[in-house]
Amino acid sequence: MKKAVLPVALMLCLAATSCSDKSQPSVASAPLNSDGSVATLNIRYVDMDSINANYNLAKDFQELYLRSLSKLDNAQQSKAAEIQRFGSQIEQKMRSNGYLSEESYNADVQRFNKMQQDAQQALAAMEREAQQELAQQQQQLLDSINSFIESFNATRGYDAILLRAAGLYFNPQLDITAEVVEGLNARYNRVASSK
């Protein structure tokens, strides 16, 4: 029985070595430079949360967005107070028999309902406008960052600049976030001061 196992193992070993052709590259082989050496990638990463927290344009946009939310909240409170006052007037008038006819009561109720509808429409329009502004600001921010990264990388020659969120672990020495934020702010301040 041992004699039968040995020839089978020998045949499998020979078959495996004869099937592997040295002229074809293996799937796991690394890319090579023109001189035949193994190519290495020059990769860096940035942390988008840090950029958003420290880039002056992002801070300004955040402040504008918070102001628009505050404006929306104030408008909502104002409309709610106005509607509440009118609803209280209707209730007070009804309790004190201030309505001389059912038509006058129905007219006030219709006005109250119309006030609610108008307030909902106005607030929805304000909210849509705030969301559109936010989307435009986010696009402008991304365009600014992408434009800067392209010009920044033109002088650095990195093969790739990744977002920190794209991976689980990156060597901290590959982090160029501080350089990018510094460059972004220098460029943004220069533009802002010329206006």
LOGU-385015 format. One record per residue (C-alpha): residue number from 1; residue in one letter; x, y, z. Coordinates in nm, 4 decimals, always signed. Example, Ala and Ser with C-alpha at 12.3 -4.5 7.8 and 13.67 -1.06 7.14 Angstrom:
% LOGU-385015
+-----+--------+----------+----------+----------+
! num ! residu !       xx !       yy !       zz !
+-----+--------+----------+----------+----------+
!   1 !      A !  +1.2300 !  -0.4500 !  +0.7800 !
!   2 !      S !  +1.3670 !  -0.1060 !  +0.7140 !
+-----+--------+----------+----------+----------+
***
This chain:
% LOGU-385015
+-----+--------+----------+----------+----------+
! num ! residu !       xx !       yy !       zz !
+-----+--------+----------+----------+----------+
!   1 !      M !  +0.0000 !  +0.0000 !  +0.0000 !
!   2 !      K !  +0.2869 !  +0.2352 !  +0.0754 !
!   3 !      K !  +0.4278 !  +0.1704 !  -0.2697 !
!   4 !      A !  +0.1017 !  +0.2874 !  -0.4327 !
!   5 !      V !  +0.0862 !  +0.6122 !  -0.2346 !
!   6 !      L !  +0.4375 !  +0.7146 !  -0.3233 !
!   7 !      P !  +0.3942 !  +0.6966 !  -0.7017 !
!   8 !      V !  +0.0638 !  +0.8889 !  -0.6801 !
!   9 !      A !  +0.2249 !  +1.1642 !  -0.4725 !
!  10 !      L !  +0.5200 !  +1.1757 !  -0.7111 !
!  11 !      M !  +0.2902 !  +1.2005 !  -1.0109 !
!  12 !      L !  +0.0893 !  +1.4846 !  -0.8496 !
!  13 !      C !  +0.4083 !  +1.6713 !  -0.7726 !
!  14 !      L !  +0.5339 !  +1.6302 !  -1.1292 !
!  15 !      A !  +0.1973 !  +1.7332 !  -1.2701 !
!  16 !      A !  +0.1906 !  +2.0489 !  -1.0597 !
!  17 !      T !  +0.5413 !  +2.1527 !  -1.1610 !
!  18 !      S !  +0.4922 !  +2.0741 !  -1.5282 !
!  19 !      C !  +0.1650 !  +2.2692 !  -1.5437 !
!  20 !      S !  +0.3187 !  +2.5869 !  -1.4098 !
!  21 !      D !  +0.4732 !  +2.7640 !  -1.7055 !
!  22 !      K !  +0.7473 !  +3.0083 !  -1.6052 !
!  23 !      S !  +0.6863 !  +3.2275 !  -1.9108 !
!  24 !      Q !  +0.3401 !  +3.3350 !  -1.7911 !
!  25 !      P !  +0.3199 !  +3.5839 !  -1.5033 !
!  26 !      S !  +0.1473 !  +3.4649 !  -1.1907 !
!  27 !      V !  -0.1705 !  +3.6369 !  -1.0746 !
!  28 !      A !  -0.0125 !  +3.7590 !  -0.7521 !
!  29 !      S !  +0.2978 !  +3.9111 !  -0.9114 !
!  30 !      A !  +0.3717 !  +4.2770 !  -0.8352 !
!  31 !      P !  +0.3918 !  +4.5374 !  -1.1101 !
!  32 !      L !  +0.7431 !  +4.5972 !  -1.2389 !
!  33 !      N !  +0.9233 !  +4.9141 !  -1.3400 !
!  34 !      S !  +1.0865 !  +4.9390 !  -1.6841 !
!  35 !      D !  +1.4184 !  +4.8290 !  -1.5332 !
!  36 !      G !  +1.2599 !  +4.5088 !  -1.3969 !
!  37 !      S !  +1.2497 !  +4.6191 !  -1.0318 !
!  38 !      V !  +0.9322 !  +4.5919 !  -0.8299 !
!  39 !      A !  +0.7249 !  +4.9113 !  -0.8516 !
!  40 !      T !  +0.6134 !  +5.0765 !  -0.5282 !
!  41 !      L !  +0.3170 !  +5.3061 !  -0.4889 !
!  42 !      N !  +0.3545 !  +5.6483 !  -0.3334 !
!  43 !      I !  +0.0224 !  +5.6863 !  -0.1499 !
!  44 !      R !  -0.0968 !  +5.9395 !  +0.1076 !
!  45 !      Y !  -0.4294 !  +6.0012 !  +0.2799 !
!  46 !      V !  -0.6360 !  +6.2870 !  +0.4179 !
!  47 !      D !  -0.8972 !  +6.2905 !  +0.6921 !
!  48 !      M !  -1.2088 !  +6.4629 !  +0.5565 !
!  49 !      D !  -1.3497 !  +6.5239 !  +0.9054 !
!  50 !      S !  -1.0367 !  +6.7212 !  +0.9948 !
!  51 !      I !  -1.0556 !  +6.9147 !  +0.6701 !
!  52 !      N !  -1.4198 !  +7.0042 !  +0.7363 !
!  53 !      A !  -1.3350 !  +7.1075 !  +1.0930 !
!  54 !      N !  -1.0315 !  +7.3193 !  +1.0016 !
!  55 !      Y !  -1.0802 !  +7.4497 !  +0.6468 !
!  56 !      N !  -1.2075 !  +7.8082 !  +0.6706 !
!  57 !      L !  -1.4414 !  +7.7716 !  +0.3719 !
!  58 !      A !  -1.6031 !  +7.4666 !  +0.5346 !
!  59 !      K !  -1.6381 !  +7.6583 !  +0.8621 !
!  60 !      D !  -1.7967 !  +7.9545 !  +0.6806 !
!  61 !      F !  -2.0404 !  +7.7265 !  +0.5011 !
!  62 !      Q !  -2.1268 !  +7.5552 !  +0.8289 !
!  63 !      E !  -2.1979 !  +7.8946 !  +0.9849 !
!  64 !      L !  -2.4196 !  +7.9950 !  +0.6893 !
!  65 !      Y !  -2.6091 !  +7.6677 !  +0.7165 !
!  66 !      L !  -2.6627 !  +7.7137 !  +1.0906 !
!  67 !      R !  -2.7920 !  +8.0660 !  +1.0232 !
!  68 !      S !  -3.0376 !  +7.9372 !  +0.7637 !
!  69 !      L !  -3.1561 !  +7.6699 !  +1.0103 !
!  70 !      S !  -3.1999 !  +7.9388 !  +1.2750 !
!  71 !      K !  -3.3927 !  +8.1550 !  +1.0270 !
!  72 !      L !  -3.6143 !  +7.8567 !  +0.9431 !
!  73 !      D !  -3.6702 !  +7.7828 !  +1.3119 !
!  74 !      N !  -3.7587 !  +8.1482 !  +1.3848 !
!  75 !      A !  -4.0030 !  +8.1564 !  +1.0922 !
!  76 !      Q !  -4.1611 !  +7.8328 !  +1.2132 !
!  77 !      Q !  -4.2029 !  +7.9682 !  +1.5658 !
!  78 !      S !  -4.3412 !  +8.2977 !  +1.4359 !
!  79 !      K !  -4.5957 !  +8.1278 !  +1.2090 !
!  80 !      A !  -4.6957 !  +7.8859 !  +1.4858 !
!  81 !      A !  -4.7464 !  +8.1733 !  +1.7298 !
!  82 !      E !  -4.9556 !  +8.3674 !  +1.4767 !
!  83 !      I !  -5.1740 !  +8.0647 !  +1.4045 !
!  84 !      Q !  -5.2036 !  +7.9872 !  +1.7764 !
!  85 !      R !  -5.3161 !  +8.3456 !  +1.8488 !
!  86 !      F !  -5.5813 !  +8.3336 !  +1.5796 !
!  87 !      G !  -5.7009 !  +7.9908 !  +1.6994 !
!  88 !      S !  -5.7303 !  +8.1305 !  +2.0528 !
!  89 !      Q !  -5.9282 !  +8.4283 !  +1.9204 !
!  90 !      I !  -6.1720 !  +8.1939 !  +1.7457 !
!  91 !      E !  -6.2118 !  +7.9877 !  +2.0632 !
!  92 !      Q !  -6.2564 !  +8.2990 !  +2.2797 !
!  93 !      K !  -6.5100 !  +8.4450 !  +2.0397 !
!  94 !      M !  -6.7017 !  +8.1159 !  +2.0320 !
!  95 !      R !  -6.7143 !  +8.0930 !  +2.4137 !
!  96 !      S !  -6.8352 !  +8.4468 !  +2.4509 !
!  97 !      N !  -7.0992 !  +8.4023 !  +2.1804 !
!  98 !      G !  -6.9166 !  +8.6540 !  +1.9636 !
!  99 !      Y !  -7.0229 !  +8.4895 !  +1.6412 !
! 100 !      L !  -7.3504 !  +8.6279 !  +1.5192 !
! 101 !      S !  -7.3861 !  +8.3608 !  +1.2511 !
! 102 !      E !  -7.2522 !  +8.0236 !  +1.1546 !
! 103 !      E !  -7.1165 !  +8.1784 !  +0.8332 !
! 104 !      S !  -6.8864 !  +8.4147 !  +1.0258 !
! 105 !      Y !  -6.7594 !  +8.1237 !  +1.2361 !
! 106 !      N !  -6.7004 !  +7.9106 !  +0.9236 !
! 107 !      A !  -6.5205 !  +8.2029 !  +0.7577 !
! 108 !      D !  -6.2809 !  +8.2295 !  +1.0543 !
! 109 !      V !  -6.2242 !  +7.8514 !  +1.0553 !
! 110 !      Q !  -6.1491 !  +7.8624 !  +0.6816 !
! 111 !      R !  -5.9093 !  +8.1512 !  +0.7399 !
! 112 !      F !  -5.7438 !  +7.9523 !  +1.0205 !
! 113 !      N !  -5.7038 !  +7.6472 !  +0.7932 !
! 114 !      K !  -5.5686 !  +7.8680 !  +0.5136 !
! 115 !      M !  -5.3159 !  +8.0204 !  +0.7544 !
! 116 !      Q !  -5.1964 !  +7.6693 !  +0.8437 !
! 117 !      Q !  -5.1667 !  +7.5668 !  +0.4778 !
! 118 !      D !  -4.9844 !  +7.8865 !  +0.3844 !
! 119 !      A !  -4.7463 !  +7.8460 !  +0.6769 !
! 120 !      Q !  -4.6699 !  +7.4852 !  +0.5809 !
! 121 !      Q !  -4.6055 !  +7.5851 !  +0.2204 !
! 122 !      A !  -4.3868 !  +7.8808 !  +0.3174 !
! 123 !      L !  -4.1847 !  +7.6722 !  +0.5623 !
! 124 !      A !  -4.1461 !  +7.3898 !  +0.3095 !
! 125 !      A !  -4.0210 !  +7.6410 !  +0.0511 !
! 126 !      M !  -3.7731 !  +7.7835 !  +0.3017 !
! 127 !      E !  -3.6539 !  +7.4327 !  +0.3888 !
! 128 !      R !  -3.6103 !  +7.3427 !  +0.0194 !
! 129 !      E !  -3.4136 !  +7.6624 !  -0.0329 !
! 130 !      A !  -3.1898 !  +7.5845 !  +0.2663 !
! 131 !      Q !  -3.1298 !  +7.2301 !  +0.1351 !
! 132 !      Q !  -3.0464 !  +7.3638 !  -0.2119 !
! 133 !      E !  -2.8021 !  +7.6133 !  -0.0618 !
! 134 !      L !  -2.6437 !  +7.3351 !  +0.1417 !
! 135 !      A !  -2.6088 !  +7.1137 !  -0.1663 !
! 136 !      Q !  -2.4487 !  +7.4002 !  -0.3620 !
! 137 !      Q !  -2.2134 !  +7.4762 !  -0.0749 !
! 138 !      Q !  -2.1129 !  +7.1108 !  -0.0414 !
! 139 !      Q !  -2.0461 !  +7.0911 !  -0.4154 !
! 140 !      Q !  -1.8436 !  +7.4125 !  -0.4038 !
! 141 !      L !  -1.6482 !  +7.2794 !  -0.1057 !
! 142 !      L !  -1.5737 !  +6.9484 !  -0.2793 !
! 143 !      D !  -1.4750 !  +7.1300 !  -0.6000 !
! 144 !      S !  -1.2408 !  +7.3538 !  -0.4005 !
! 145 !      I !  -1.0805 !  +7.0583 !  -0.2218 !
! 146 !      N !  -1.0472 !  +6.8521 !  -0.5420 !
! 147 !      S !  -0.8985 !  +7.1463 !  -0.7306 !
! 148 !      F !  -0.6479 !  +7.2079 !  -0.4538 !
! 149 !      I !  -0.5565 !  +6.8379 !  -0.4266 !
! 150 !      E !  -0.4829 !  +6.8276 !  -0.8010 !
! 151 !      S !  -0.2528 !  +7.1299 !  -0.7872 !
! 152 !      F !  -0.1009 !  +7.0109 !  -0.4580 !
! 153 !      N !  -0.0275 !  +6.6685 !  -0.6031 !
! 154 !      A !  +0.1245 !  +6.8187 !  -0.9179 !
! 155 !      T !  +0.4193 !  +6.9292 !  -0.7029 !
! 156 !      R !  +0.4278 !  +6.6127 !  -0.4892 !
! 157 !      G !  +0.3762 !  +6.3388 !  -0.7469 !
! 158 !      Y !  +0.1813 !  +6.0962 !  -0.5307 !
! 159 !      D !  +0.0301 !  +5.7968 !  -0.7074 !
! 160 !      A !  -0.2874 !  +5.8268 !  -0.4991 !
! 161 !      I !  -0.4352 !  +6.0410 !  -0.2244 !
! 162 !      L !  -0.7045 !  +5.8491 !  -0.0392 !
! 163 !      L !  -0.9699 !  +5.9470 !  +0.2110 !
! 164 !      R !  -0.9028 !  +5.8159 !  +0.5618 !
! 165 !      A !  -1.2569 !  +5.6778 !  +0.5700 !
! 166 !      A !  -1.1706 !  +5.4484 !  +0.2761 !
! 167 !      G !  -0.9708 !  +5.2111 !  +0.4938 !
! 168 !      L !  -0.9442 !  +5.0636 !  +0.8377 !
! 169 !      Y !  -0.5801 !  +5.1423 !  +0.8988 !
! 170 !      F !  -0.3260 !  +5.3746 !  +0.7432 !
! 171 !      N !  +0.0233 !  +5.4415 !  +0.8688 !
! 172 !      P !  +0.0014 !  +5.7836 !  +1.0412 !
! 173 !      Q !  +0.3179 !  +5.8890 !  +0.8582 !
! 174 !      L !  +0.1150 !  +5.8877 !  +0.5356 !
! 175 !      D !  -0.1280 !  +6.1508 !  +0.6699 !
! 176 !      I !  -0.1024 !  +6.4788 !  +0.4755 !
! 177 !      T !  -0.4205 !  +6.6347 !  +0.6168 !
! 178 !      A !  -0.2387 !  +6.9166 !  +0.7978 !
! 179 !      E !  -0.0511 !  +7.0155 !  +0.4808 !
! 180 !      V !  -0.3711 !  +7.0100 !  +0.2793 !
! 181 !      V !  -0.5657 !  +7.2181 !  +0.5338 !
! 182 !      E !  -0.2809 !  +7.4698 !  +0.5513 !
! 183 !      G !  -0.2747 !  +7.5008 !  +0.1735 !
! 184 !      L !  -0.6522 !  +7.5228 !  +0.1454 !
! 185 !      N !  -0.6698 !  +7.7990 !  +0.4072 !
! 186 !      A !  -0.3831 !  +7.9911 !  +0.2490 !
! 187 !      R !  -0.5594 !  +7.9829 !  -0.0850 !
! 188 !      Y !  -0.9033 !  +8.0624 !  +0.0616 !
! 189 !      N !  -0.7802 !  +8.3524 !  +0.2730 !
! 190 !      R !  -0.6028 !  +8.5026 !  -0.0250 !
! 191 !      V !  -0.9245 !  +8.4911 !  -0.2287 !
! 192 !      A !  -1.1366 !  +8.6197 !  +0.0586 !
! 193 !      S !  -0.9055 !  +8.9138 !  +0.1290 !
! 194 !      S !  -0.9120 !  +9.0313 !  -0.2336 !
! 195 !      K !  -1.2901 !  +9.0821 !  -0.2297 !
+-----+--------+----------+----------+----------+
***
